[in-house]
């Protein structure tokens, strides 16, 4: 379910919001989810083999939604390489992952796929949600592009080769109502507030490839803040370790509950081994979401008093 930023003002009547509260007829009360951690490279086949193995492990463990990190299928080692391998969503790379979902009877969050863009010089950084029949349910094209001079690291200019999206995307699933985002989006809380307070998201998906420098400084803090502010679960699958001589990711895949508590982490115990490949798994309880929101009804304050600023960062919030 895609919703355009330009066409969806946040404020609705409180009665309309209440009628939507906690609605997700597909969802059981408690269901198992997983957040993958991996180190992708520019070897598409090797990345697929790793993903395939992790999907099978998750299926055996009873996971119903498995979330992969940004750039799960490919991480470039040189400028222009991502554009060379970019494909349409119905191309052979994504179709293999759809088959994987169908064969394992599992939903997949495939965040940060190099989708062919509007011209030869640009791609979309696309979060693809695939259901357990192998059908693509939703596409979210990353809105906030990573144009940053990382302190003590290097300059990134994602906009040089990526066209941003302009739609907010939510989708009902067996795990509840999912809000789709990608990586750098996490620094823009207004997007997550729209997902929660306009579109009643219950679980926020944040596939990422944070740099080591920014991850050490901000990764956990940002994720827990978004969970607390929105009273949603946050599932953050992370790239980890050295992809090549130029690029290194922070790792630390996390699942956080609506109270801001870390309920699953990879690795579970040894933070010194933060770069391991594997899956953080937890049972998400939708009744816990309802309980937190009932005991601390911040939505009523927001919707009654219209506390959002007008047109923050280009979002039509009034």
N, C-alpha and C positions, 0 to 999 in steps of 0.2 A: 504494500500500500504506500504509494508515494504522494507527498503533499508539498506543493510549491511554497517556498518561503514568501514569494511575492503575493500569493493569493490566499494566505491563511493567517489572518490576524489572531493574536493569542487570546483576546478577551472574548469569552462567551458568558452566557448567563450561568449563575451558580446551579440552577436547577438542571440545565443541560449537562453541566459537568457531573453532577451527582448521578444522573441517569446513566452515565458511562462508567462510573467508578467501579473498578475491579472487574470490569467485564472482560471475560475471555472464555467463551464457552468450550474452547478446545482444551483447556488446561485442567489437569488434575491438581490437587492441593500441593503435592510435593513431587518433584521430578529431577532427575540427575542431569547435570551439565558438566562439561569439561572445557578447560582453557589450555590450549596447546602451547608449548614452548619449543622452538626449533631454531636452527641456524641455516637459513636458505642461502643458496649460492646462485650462480648463473648456469647451473646444470639443471634444466627443467626435468629431466628424467629422474635424476637423483632426488630432487625435491618431491616429486610425485611418489617415489618409492617410500620416502620417509612419511609422507602424509598418509599413504595407504596403510602402512604398518600401524600408525597411531589410530587411524579410524577403526581398524580391526581390534586393537586393544581396548578402545573406548566402547565399542559395541559389546565385547565380552563383559566389560565392567558395568553394563546397563545404562550407559550414557545415551540420552535421547537427543541432545544438542551438543555438538562438538564445535568449538570456536578456534579457528586458525588465526595466526597473526597477519599483519600487513605484509605484503610481498611474499606470501607463503609459497607461491609457485616459481618465483624468480626474483633474484636480487642482482642488479647489474654490476659489472666490474669496471665499466668504462662509460664515458659519456655517449649517449645515443643508443646504447645497447637495448634499453627498455623499449624504445620506439621501434626497434627492428623486430622484436619478438611480440609486440602488442597484437592482440587478436580481437575480433568481435566476440561478444558473449556466446554466440552459438558456434564458435570455432572449436577446433579439436582439443585444446588444452582444457577449457572449462567443461567440455562434454565428458572428458575422462573423470573429472571430479563429480559430475552429476551421476555418472554410472557408479562411482564409488559410494555415493550416498544411497542410491537405490539398492545396490548389492548388500550393503550393511544395514539397511533399514534404519537410517539415522539422519537427522537434520544436520546440515553443515553451514556454519558461518565462515565464509571465505572472504576475508577482509583485506583489501588492497591488491586487487587483480589488475594487471596492465591491460585495460580495455582499449581497443583502437579508438582514437579520438576523431574530432571533426576534420582534421587534416593530417598530412604526413608528418607534421612537426609537433603534434600534440597527442597525448593519450588521456584517458580518464583513470584516476585511481579509484577503483570501483569495489565496493563491498557487496558481495553476492550471497544471498540467502537461498539455500537449496533444501527442499523438504525430503522426507524419507522415501519418496517415490522417484527422486532424481529430477523433479521439476523445479525450475527457478521461480521462487516466490516473490522476491524483491531485489531491486538494485538500488544502491545508494552510492552516488558519486561524490567523493570527498569535496567538501565545501572550502575548508580552510587549508590553504596550501603552505608548505613548510619553506618559507623564504626567510632564512635566519642566518646570522653570523654567530655561530656557537662559540662562546668564550673558550679560548685555548684549544680550539678544535679546527673547524673549517667552515666555509661559507656554503650554505645550501640554498638553491634557488629552484624549488619544485615547479614554480610557475613558468620556467623556461620551456618545459616540455609537457606540462599538464594543464588541461582545461578544467576549471572547477565546476562542480555541480551547483544546482540552485534549489534542490528539492529536499525537504525533510521526509524521512522514510520510517514508517512503523509497520509491523506485520504481526498478526496473531499467530501463535504457534502453540504446541503442546506445553511449552515452558512459560506461557504468558504472552503479553504483548511486548514485542521486542522493539527497541529503538536502535537504529543502525547509525554508527559513526565510524570514523577512522582516525587514529593516532592524534595528530596535531589539533583536531577538533576539541580534544579534552581541555584545552586552554581557553575555551570560549563557552562559559557557563550558560549563556542565553540559549544556545542550541539545545542543551539538555533540559532547560526549563520549558522550552517549547515542547520537547518530546514528552515531558511529564505532564505539564499543566494544560496544554492544549490537546495532546493526543493520547494522554493517559498511558504512557509506556510504563511497564513494570520491571523490565530487565533491559539495561543499557549495554550494548556490545561495543567494545573499544579495542579492536585489533590494532596493534602498534608495532613500530620499529624505532623506539626511542633511542637516541644516541646515548653512549655511556655517560657523557657529561651531563646532559639534561635529565637523564634517568636518575642518576645519583642525587641530583638536586630536587627533583619535583615529581617523579613518577607516582610514588605511593600517595603523596599529599594530594595531588590533583584528583586521583581516582577516588580516594575516600571523601574528598570534598564534594564531588559530583554525586556520590551515593547519598551522603547526608542531606545535601540541598534538595535532592529530588525524591528521597525516600524510595529509591529503586535499588535492586541488585545491580552491580556492575561486574561484567565479565571482561577481563582484559588479558587477551592472549598476546604474547610478546615474542619478538625476535630476540635472539641472544647470541653474544659472542662475535667473533671475527668472520665476516662474510668473504672478505678479500683484504688486500693490503690497504685499501682506502677506507673501508667501512666496518664499523663495529657497533653492535646494539647492546642495550643494557640488560635485557632479560627481565626476570622477576614476574612471571605470569601470576595474576591475582584474581580471586573472586571475592567480592565484598558485599555484605548484606545491607539492607536499607537503614540500619543504625550506624553504618560506617565501620563495622567489624570485619576484619579479614577472616573469611571462612575457609579459604583454600589458597595454597601458594605453592609454586614450584621453584626450587625444591622445598619440601615440607619442613625440613629441619635445618640443613646446612646452608646458610646464606653464602658461605664461602664458595659453594658450588652453584651459584646463581645461574650459571650458563648451561645447565644440563638440558637435554632434550627429553620431553615427556609431557604428561598431562596433569594439571591440577583439577581435581574432581570434587564436586559437592552436590548435595541435594538441595535444590531451591524450593522454599516453602512459600507459596503464594499467600497463605494465611498470615505469615509473618509480615508481609507487605501491608496487608489490611490492618493488622494490629498496630504497626508503627504509625500508619497514617491516621488511624482513629485516635490514638493516644496523643499525637501531636499533629492536629489538623491544619498544617500550614497552608494547604490549598485554599481553605476558606478565607484566610487573611488575604492571600494574593488575589483571589477572584473577587472578593467583596470590596477591597480598598484600592485595587488597580495600582499595585506598587511597582510595576515594571516601568522602566524609563522608556520614552518614546524613541523608536528608531535606533536602538543601540546596535552599533556595528552593522547597520543596514538591514536589520531584522525589523519587520513591521510589528512592533510589540504593543501598539495601542489601537 
